[in-house]
Protein backbone atom coordinates (compact mmCIF):
# COMPACT_ATOMS: atom_id res chain seq x y z
CA UNK A 1 0.00 0.00 0.00
CA UNK A 2 1.17 3.50 -0.78
CA UNK A 3 -0.08 6.78 0.74
CA UNK A 4 -1.37 7.79 -2.69
CA UNK A 5 -3.80 4.84 -2.65
CA UNK A 6 -5.57 6.10 0.47
CA UNK A 7 -8.65 8.28 0.78
CA UNK A 8 -8.15 11.95 1.53
CA UNK A 9 -7.70 13.92 3.67
CA UNK A 10 -5.04 11.64 5.18
CA UNK A 11 -3.06 12.29 8.35
CA UNK A 12 0.52 11.14 7.74
CA UNK A 13 3.02 10.64 10.59
CA UNK A 14 6.66 10.02 9.61
CA UNK A 15 8.17 7.85 12.35
CA UNK A 16 11.73 8.35 11.12
CA UNK A 17 11.28 12.11 11.46
CA UNK A 18 9.81 11.66 14.94
CA UNK A 19 12.93 9.72 15.94
CA UNK A 20 15.05 12.53 14.49
CA UNK A 21 13.19 15.10 16.63
CA UNK A 22 13.57 12.96 19.74
CA UNK A 23 17.31 12.77 19.12
CA UNK A 24 17.42 16.55 18.70
CA UNK A 25 15.59 17.02 21.98
CA UNK A 26 18.02 14.63 23.69
CA UNK A 27 20.92 16.82 22.53
CA UNK A 28 19.22 20.04 23.59
CA UNK A 29 18.73 18.82 27.17
CA UNK A 30 22.34 17.67 27.25
CA UNK A 31 21.41 14.01 27.47
CA UNK A 32 19.39 14.64 30.64
CA UNK A 33 16.07 13.40 29.29
CA UNK A 34 14.57 13.80 32.77
CA UNK A 35 14.57 17.58 32.14
CA UNK A 36 11.88 17.09 29.51
CA UNK A 37 8.22 16.68 30.54
CA UNK A 38 6.42 16.68 27.15
CA UNK A 39 2.72 17.39 26.90
CA UNK A 40 1.06 14.39 25.23
CA UNK A 41 -1.74 16.53 23.75
CA UNK A 42 0.46 16.63 20.65
CA UNK A 43 1.22 12.92 20.15
CA UNK A 44 -2.21 11.31 20.63
CA UNK A 45 -1.03 8.08 18.94
CA UNK A 46 0.11 5.10 21.08
CA UNK A 47 2.81 4.09 18.59
CA UNK A 48 4.39 7.54 18.89
CA UNK A 49 4.08 7.58 22.67
CA UNK A 50 5.96 4.28 22.63
CA UNK A 51 8.85 5.98 20.83
CA UNK A 52 9.07 8.59 23.61
CA UNK A 53 9.09 5.86 26.24
CA UNK A 54 11.76 3.96 24.33
CA UNK A 55 13.84 7.16 24.31
CA UNK A 56 13.71 7.18 28.12
CA UNK A 57 11.02 9.82 28.71
CA UNK A 58 9.21 9.11 31.97
CA UNK A 59 7.80 12.51 32.89
CA UNK A 60 4.75 13.75 30.98
CA UNK A 61 1.93 16.29 31.05
CA UNK A 62 -1.63 15.72 29.82
CA UNK A 63 -4.93 17.57 29.75
CA UNK A 64 -7.63 14.90 29.32
CA UNK A 65 -8.57 11.61 30.91
CA UNK A 66 -8.27 9.90 27.54
CA UNK A 67 -4.69 11.13 27.12
CA UNK A 68 -3.86 9.84 30.60
CA UNK A 69 -5.51 6.47 30.04
CA UNK A 70 -3.78 5.84 26.71
CA UNK A 71 -0.36 6.93 27.98
CA UNK A 72 -0.50 4.71 31.06
CA UNK A 73 -1.68 1.74 29.00
CA UNK A 74 1.26 2.20 26.62
CA UNK A 75 3.68 2.64 29.52
CA UNK A 76 2.69 -0.69 31.03
CA UNK A 77 5.23 -1.64 33.69
CA UNK A 78 7.42 1.42 33.07
CA UNK A 79 6.56 3.83 35.93
CA UNK A 80 5.33 7.21 34.71
CA UNK A 81 5.27 10.59 36.47
CA UNK A 82 2.22 12.28 34.90
CA UNK A 83 1.07 15.83 35.59
CA UNK A 84 -2.51 16.74 34.72
CA UNK A 85 -1.84 20.24 33.42
CA UNK A 86 -5.24 21.65 34.33
CA UNK A 87 -7.06 21.84 37.65
CA UNK A 88 -9.86 19.26 37.42
CA UNK A 89 -13.13 19.25 39.35
CA UNK A 90 -16.35 17.24 39.55
CA UNK A 91 -16.70 14.21 37.29
CA UNK A 92 -13.33 14.90 35.64
CA UNK A 93 -11.53 14.70 38.98
CA UNK A 94 -13.40 11.51 39.83
CA UNK A 95 -12.34 9.94 36.54
CA UNK A 96 -8.70 10.89 37.07
CA UNK A 97 -8.92 9.39 40.55
CA UNK A 98 -10.23 6.15 39.03
CA UNK A 99 -7.38 6.11 36.52
CA UNK A 100 -4.87 6.64 39.33
CA UNK A 101 -6.42 3.82 41.39
CA UNK A 102 -6.15 1.44 38.43
CA UNK A 103 -2.48 2.32 37.85
CA UNK A 104 -0.81 2.32 41.29
CA UNK A 105 2.72 1.97 39.92
CA UNK A 106 2.40 5.37 38.22
CA UNK A 107 2.50 8.78 39.89
CA UNK A 108 -0.23 11.31 39.10
CA UNK A 109 -0.18 14.97 40.04
CA UNK A 110 -2.41 17.90 39.15
CA UNK A 111 -2.21 21.67 38.87
CA UNK A 112 -3.98 23.64 41.56
CA UNK A 113 -4.52 27.31 42.42
CA UNK A 114 -6.91 27.03 45.35
CA UNK A 115 -6.27 25.85 48.95
CA UNK A 116 -9.46 23.76 49.15
CA UNK A 117 -8.67 22.08 45.83
CA UNK A 118 -5.07 21.44 46.92
CA UNK A 119 -6.30 19.82 50.14
CA UNK A 120 -8.69 17.64 48.11
CA UNK A 121 -5.83 16.50 45.88
CA UNK A 122 -3.75 15.59 48.91
CA UNK A 123 -6.64 13.63 50.43
CA UNK A 124 -7.18 11.74 47.15
CA UNK A 125 -3.53 10.75 46.84
CA UNK A 126 -2.54 13.12 44.03
CA UNK A 127 0.58 15.22 43.98
CA UNK A 128 0.03 18.97 43.68
CA UNK A 129 1.81 21.59 41.57
CA UNK A 130 0.83 25.21 42.18
CA UNK A 131 -0.17 26.84 38.91
CA UNK A 132 1.30 30.33 38.46
CA UNK A 133 0.40 33.13 36.05
CA UNK A 134 3.44 35.04 34.72
CA UNK A 135 1.15 37.64 33.16
CA UNK A 136 -0.75 35.95 30.33
CA UNK A 137 -3.97 35.41 32.35
CA UNK A 138 -4.82 31.93 31.11
CA UNK A 139 -4.76 30.09 34.46
CA UNK A 140 -2.95 30.27 37.76
CA UNK A 141 -2.14 32.70 40.54
CA UNK A 142 -0.22 35.85 39.54
CA UNK A 143 3.45 35.52 40.50
CA UNK A 144 3.24 38.64 42.68
CA UNK A 145 0.47 37.28 44.94
CA UNK A 146 2.74 35.40 47.30
CA UNK A 147 0.23 35.08 50.12
CA UNK A 148 -2.25 33.27 47.87
CA UNK A 149 0.50 31.02 46.58
CA UNK A 150 1.77 30.26 50.09
CA UNK A 151 -1.76 29.33 51.18
CA UNK A 152 -2.00 26.73 48.41
CA UNK A 153 1.46 25.35 49.26
CA UNK A 154 0.42 24.99 52.90
CA UNK A 155 -2.88 23.32 52.00
CA UNK A 156 -1.11 20.78 49.78
CA UNK A 157 1.13 19.72 52.65
CA UNK A 158 3.20 16.61 51.90
CA UNK A 159 1.48 16.31 48.49
CA UNK A 160 3.28 19.45 47.34
CA UNK A 161 5.40 18.56 44.27
CA UNK A 162 6.48 21.94 42.93
CA UNK A 163 5.54 25.02 40.92
CA UNK A 164 4.29 25.36 37.34
CA UNK A 165 4.86 28.58 35.38
CA UNK A 166 3.85 28.38 31.71
CA UNK A 167 5.48 31.00 29.50
CA UNK A 168 4.52 29.47 26.15
CA UNK A 169 2.64 32.58 25.09
CA UNK A 170 5.99 34.22 24.36
CA UNK A 171 6.09 33.23 20.70
CA UNK A 172 6.68 36.55 18.91
CA UNK A 173 9.94 38.26 18.03
CA UNK A 174 13.43 36.88 17.43
CA UNK A 175 14.94 34.09 19.54
CA UNK A 176 17.04 36.70 21.36
CA UNK A 177 13.97 38.83 22.12
CA UNK A 178 12.01 35.80 23.36
CA UNK A 179 14.96 34.75 25.51
CA UNK A 180 15.20 38.19 27.14
CA UNK A 181 11.46 38.24 27.88
CA UNK A 182 11.49 34.65 29.16
CA UNK A 183 14.51 35.22 31.40
CA UNK A 184 12.71 38.15 32.99
CA UNK A 185 9.84 35.79 33.87
CA UNK A 186 12.27 33.17 35.20
CA UNK A 187 13.97 35.71 37.47
CA UNK A 188 10.62 36.39 39.14
CA UNK A 189 9.79 32.68 39.22
CA UNK A 190 13.06 31.68 40.89
CA UNK A 191 12.78 34.56 43.38
CA UNK A 192 9.34 33.28 44.36
CA UNK A 193 10.57 29.70 44.77
CA UNK A 194 13.39 30.88 47.01
CA UNK A 195 11.11 33.11 49.07
CA UNK A 196 8.70 30.23 49.70
CA UNK A 197 11.55 27.74 50.21
CA UNK A 198 9.99 25.47 47.57
CA UNK A 199 12.48 22.74 46.69
CA UNK A 200 10.31 20.62 44.42
CA UNK A 201 10.21 20.60 40.63
CA UNK A 202 9.95 23.87 38.71
CA UNK A 203 8.16 23.43 35.36
CA UNK A 204 8.27 25.98 32.54
CA UNK A 205 8.12 26.44 28.82
CA UNK A 206 6.30 25.30 25.76
CA UNK A 207 7.95 25.05 22.37
CA UNK A 208 8.68 28.77 21.70
CA UNK A 209 10.69 29.32 24.89
CA UNK A 210 12.18 26.03 26.01
CA UNK A 211 15.68 26.86 24.63
CA UNK A 212 15.59 30.06 26.71
CA UNK A 213 14.70 28.03 29.82
CA UNK A 214 17.52 25.57 29.19
CA UNK A 215 19.97 28.46 28.98
CA UNK A 216 18.79 30.21 32.16
CA UNK A 217 21.51 29.87 34.78
CA UNK A 218 19.11 30.52 37.66
CA UNK A 219 17.54 27.08 37.29
CA UNK A 220 20.83 25.35 38.13
CA UNK A 221 19.97 25.34 41.84
CA UNK A 222 16.58 23.71 41.24
CA UNK A 223 15.04 20.58 39.78
CA UNK A 224 13.80 22.13 36.56
CA UNK A 225 11.92 20.71 33.57
CA UNK A 226 10.63 22.07 30.26
CA UNK A 227 7.39 20.83 28.75
CA UNK A 228 7.20 21.37 24.97
CA UNK A 229 5.08 18.81 23.13
CA UNK A 230 5.06 20.20 19.60
CA UNK A 231 8.77 19.34 19.24
CA UNK A 232 7.78 15.71 18.67
CA UNK A 233 6.01 16.52 15.39
CA UNK A 234 7.03 20.15 14.72
CA UNK A 235 4.84 22.26 12.42
CA UNK A 236 4.84 25.29 10.14
CA UNK A 237 4.45 27.76 13.00
CA UNK A 238 7.33 26.21 14.93
CA UNK A 239 9.51 26.26 11.82
CA UNK A 240 9.39 30.06 11.99
CA UNK A 241 10.72 30.26 15.55
CA UNK A 242 14.40 30.07 14.62
CA UNK A 243 15.02 26.87 16.58
CA UNK A 244 17.27 24.52 14.60
CA UNK A 245 17.38 20.75 14.47
CA UNK A 246 13.71 19.76 14.15
CA UNK A 247 11.80 18.57 11.08
CA UNK A 248 8.08 18.45 10.32
CA UNK A 249 6.97 14.88 10.98
CA UNK A 250 3.24 15.32 10.27
CA UNK A 251 1.59 16.11 6.94
CA UNK A 252 -1.96 16.01 5.67
CA UNK A 253 -2.43 14.57 2.21
CA UNK A 254 -5.24 16.25 0.28
CA UNK A 255 -6.61 16.13 -3.25
CA UNK A 256 -7.54 18.93 -5.61
CA UNK A 257 -11.30 18.70 -6.15
CA UNK A 258 -11.94 21.98 -7.97
CA UNK A 259 -10.05 24.45 -10.16
CA UNK A 260 -12.19 27.57 -10.61
CA UNK A 261 -9.43 29.39 -12.51
CA UNK A 262 -5.95 28.63 -13.75
CA UNK A 263 -4.51 30.31 -10.65
CA UNK A 264 -6.91 28.89 -8.06
CA UNK A 265 -7.77 25.42 -6.84
CA UNK A 266 -9.57 23.88 -3.88
CA UNK A 267 -8.44 20.90 -1.79
CA UNK A 268 -10.66 18.47 0.11
CA UNK A 269 -9.12 19.30 3.51
CA UNK A 270 -10.78 22.17 5.35
CA UNK A 271 -11.17 23.02 9.01
CA UNK A 272 -12.19 19.43 9.77
CA UNK A 273 -8.70 18.33 8.71
CA UNK A 274 -6.57 21.33 9.77
CA UNK A 275 -6.71 23.52 12.84
CA UNK A 276 -8.07 26.84 11.63
CA UNK A 277 -7.86 28.70 14.95
CA UNK A 278 -4.14 29.47 14.78
CA UNK A 279 -4.54 31.79 11.80
CA UNK A 280 -3.94 31.75 8.08
CA UNK A 281 -2.48 30.05 6.25
CA UNK A 282 -3.59 26.98 8.21
CA UNK A 283 -1.20 24.79 6.18
CA UNK A 284 1.83 25.02 3.93
CA UNK A 285 2.34 22.69 0.93
CA UNK A 286 5.48 20.54 0.67
CA UNK A 287 7.30 20.74 -1.58
CA UNK A 288 6.63 24.48 -1.63
CA UNK A 289 4.37 26.02 -4.25
CA UNK A 290 4.44 29.72 -5.16
CA UNK A 291 1.05 30.31 -3.63
CA UNK A 292 -0.85 30.44 -0.36
CA UNK A 293 -3.72 28.63 1.32
CA UNK A 294 -6.71 30.87 2.02
CA UNK A 295 -9.16 30.60 4.92
CA UNK A 296 -10.73 27.13 4.94
CA UNK A 297 -14.37 26.16 5.26
CA UNK A 298 -15.33 22.84 6.83
CA UNK A 299 -14.31 20.53 3.97
CA UNK A 300 -12.62 22.91 1.52
CA UNK A 301 -9.23 24.60 1.46
CA UNK A 302 -8.87 27.22 -1.30
CA UNK A 303 -5.37 27.73 -2.64
CA UNK A 304 -4.24 30.70 -4.71
CA UNK A 305 -1.08 30.82 -6.80
CA UNK A 306 1.09 33.93 -6.87
CA UNK A 307 2.80 32.83 -10.06
CA UNK A 308 2.22 29.92 -12.40
CA UNK A 309 -0.75 27.63 -12.70
CA UNK A 310 -2.60 25.89 -9.91
CA UNK A 311 -2.42 22.10 -9.55
CA UNK A 312 -4.93 20.18 -11.67
CA UNK A 313 -8.11 18.48 -10.45
CA UNK A 314 -7.26 15.06 -9.05
CA UNK A 315 -3.68 15.91 -8.07
CA UNK A 316 -2.48 15.06 -4.55
CA UNK A 317 -0.72 17.58 -2.34
CA UNK A 318 0.92 17.20 1.04
CA UNK A 319 0.67 20.04 3.52
CA UNK A 320 2.32 20.75 6.86
CA UNK A 321 -0.20 22.12 9.40
CA UNK A 322 0.37 25.54 10.91
CA UNK A 323 -0.56 24.09 14.33
CA UNK A 324 -0.06 20.36 14.56
CA UNK A 325 -1.57 19.51 17.99
CA UNK A 326 -5.27 20.17 17.22
CA UNK A 327 -4.75 18.95 13.64
CA UNK A 328 -3.82 15.48 14.93
CA UNK A 329 -6.80 15.62 17.28
CA UNK A 330 -9.16 16.07 14.30
CA UNK A 331 -8.24 12.74 12.69
CA UNK A 332 -9.75 9.37 13.56
CA UNK A 333 -6.85 7.48 11.99
CA UNK A 334 -3.19 8.15 11.28
CA UNK A 335 -1.03 6.61 8.58
CA UNK A 336 2.39 5.72 9.98
CA UNK A 337 5.26 6.03 7.52
CA UNK A 338 8.89 4.98 7.93
CA UNK A 339 11.31 5.97 5.22
CA UNK A 340 8.32 7.05 3.14
CA UNK A 341 6.69 3.60 3.23
CA UNK A 342 3.37 2.85 4.93
CA UNK A 343 3.92 0.62 7.95
CA UNK A 344 0.48 0.86 9.62
CA UNK A 345 -2.84 2.65 9.75
CA UNK A 346 -3.74 3.18 13.40
CA UNK A 347 -6.45 4.93 15.44
CA UNK A 348 -5.64 8.28 17.05
CA UNK A 349 -6.68 6.78 20.36
CA UNK A 350 -6.05 9.75 22.65
CA UNK A 351 -8.12 12.23 20.63
CA UNK A 352 -11.24 13.93 21.95
CA UNK A 353 -12.77 13.78 25.40
CA UNK A 354 -14.49 11.12 27.47
CA UNK A 355 -18.03 11.83 28.62
CA UNK A 356 -19.16 9.03 30.91
CA UNK A 357 -18.42 9.86 34.57
CA UNK A 358 -17.22 6.31 35.24
CA UNK A 359 -14.47 4.66 33.26
CA UNK A 360 -14.34 1.03 34.35
CA UNK A 361 -14.61 -1.43 31.49
CA UNK A 362 -17.65 -3.24 32.92
CA UNK A 363 -19.66 -0.01 33.06
CA UNK A 364 -18.66 0.95 29.51
CA UNK A 365 -19.46 -2.51 28.15
CA UNK A 366 -22.88 -2.48 29.83
CA UNK A 367 -23.66 0.98 28.44
CA UNK A 368 -22.63 -0.05 24.95
CA UNK A 369 -24.72 -3.23 25.18
CA UNK A 370 -27.73 -1.19 26.27
CA UNK A 371 -27.26 1.13 23.30
CA UNK A 372 -27.05 -1.88 20.95
CA UNK A 373 -30.27 -3.33 22.40
CA UNK A 374 -32.02 0.02 21.98
CA UNK A 375 -30.85 0.19 18.36
CA UNK A 376 -32.32 -3.27 17.70
CA UNK A 377 -35.61 -2.23 19.30
CA UNK A 378 -35.71 0.97 17.22
CA UNK A 379 -35.15 -0.97 14.00
CA UNK A 380 -37.88 -3.45 14.95
CA UNK A 381 -40.31 -0.58 15.52
CA UNK A 382 -39.38 0.91 12.13
CA UNK A 383 -40.02 -2.42 10.39
CA UNK A 384 -43.46 -2.78 12.03
CA UNK A 385 -44.40 0.81 11.07
CA UNK A 386 -43.46 0.10 7.46
Secondary structure as UniProt FT lines:
FT   HELIX           3..5
FT   STRAND          10..14
FT   HELIX           15..28
FT   TURN            29..31
FT   HELIX           33..35
FT   STRAND          38..39
FT   TURN            40..43
FT   HELIX           46..54
FT   TURN            55..56
FT   STRAND          59..62
FT   HELIX           65..75
FT   TURN            76..77
FT   STRAND          81..84
FT   HELIX           90..102
FT   TURN            104..105
FT   STRAND          107..112
FT   HELIX           115..124
FT   STRAND          127..133
FT   STRAND          141..142
FT   TURN            143..144
FT   HELIX           146..156
FT   HELIX           157..159
FT   STRAND          160..165
FT   TURN            168..169
FT   HELIX           175..195
FT   TURN            196..197
FT   STRAND          201..204
FT   TURN            207..209
FT   HELIX           210..214
FT   HELIX           217..221
FT   STRAND          223..226
FT   HELIX           230..232
FT   HELIX           236..239
FT   STRAND          250..261
FT   TURN            262..263
FT   STRAND          264..267
FT   TURN            271..273
FT   TURN            277..278
FT   STRAND          283..286
FT   STRAND          291..293
FT   STRAND          301..305
FT   TURN            313..314
FT   STRAND          316..321
FT   HELIX           324..330
FT   STRAND          333..338
FT   TURN            339..340
FT   STRAND          341..347
FT   TURN            349..350
FT   HELIX           361..385
//
